[in-house]
Amino acid sequence: GCFDRAQIHVALSERYFADPALVVGEIQRFLGLSTVVPPKLTPRGRAGYEPVPDAMRLQLQEIFAPDVRRLTELLGENPGWW
């Protein structure tokens, strides 16, 4: 690849929505910045979606299982989408 793994930081939106201050701090530290949490740090842009039917969810899980396994290996944690 073009970039060393140490040069890439992935912030999962699920973690950000659960604890925005923590994730913003992680990103700032990764970038070598002082940790400063904005006073009104509120996640925006959350969209509401209709639930995926169970049969379709199972089919999608099967299709994307190899990709999710690879992403889990790269991130060192399961993204938790399934």
C-alpha positions in Angstrom: 0.0 0.0 0.0 0.9 3.6 -0.2 0.6 4.4 3.5 1.9 2.7 6.6 -0.7 1.4 9.0 0.6 3.8 11.6 -0.4 6.7 9.3 -4.1 5.7 9.2 -6.7 6.2 11.9 -10.2 4.8 11.5 -12.9 6.2 13.7 -16.1 4.2 13.6 -19.3 6.4 13.6 -20.9 4.0 16.1 -18.2 4.8 18.6 -18.5 8.5 17.9 -22.2 8.5 18.4 -21.8 6.6 21.7 -19.0 8.8 23.1 -18.1 11.8 20.9 -15.6 13.4 23.3 -13.6 10.1 23.5 -13.4 9.7 19.8 -12.6 13.3 19.1 -9.8 13.0 21.7 -8.4 9.9 20.0 -8.3 11.6 16.7 -6.6 14.7 18.1 -4.0 12.5 19.8 -3.5 10.5 16.6 -2.8 13.8 14.8 -0.4 15.0 17.5 -2.7 17.8 18.6 -3.6 18.9 22.1 -6.8 17.3 23.4 -9.5 19.9 23.4 -13.1 18.9 23.4 -15.5 21.5 22.1 -18.1 22.4 24.7 -21.1 21.6 22.5 -20.0 18.4 20.9 -23.2 16.8 19.7 -23.4 14.3 16.9 -25.4 15.5 14.0 -26.6 14.0 10.8 -28.1 10.9 12.3 -30.5 9.4 9.8 -33.4 7.2 10.6 -33.8 4.1 8.5 -36.5 1.5 8.2 -35.4 -1.9 9.7 -34.0 -4.3 7.2 -36.2 -7.5 6.8 -34.6 -10.5 8.6 -34.3 -12.5 5.4 -32.5 -9.7 3.6 -30.2 -9.1 6.6 -29.2 -12.7 6.7 -28.4 -12.7 3.0 -26.4 -9.5 3.3 -24.5 -10.9 6.3 -23.5 -13.9 4.2 -22.5 -11.9 1.2 -20.3 -9.5 3.2 -19.0 -11.9 5.9 -15.5 -12.2 4.2 -15.3 -8.4 4.0 -16.3 -7.9 7.6 -13.8 -10.5 8.8 -11.0 -8.7 6.8 -12.1 -5.3 8.2 -12.1 -6.7 11.7 -8.5 -7.9 11.2 -7.4 -4.6 9.9 -9.1 -2.5 12.6 -8.3 -4.9 15.4 -11.9 -4.8 16.5 -15.2 -5.9 15.1 -17.1 -2.9 13.6 -20.3 -4.4 15.1 -22.5 -3.8 12.1 -24.0 -7.3 12.2 
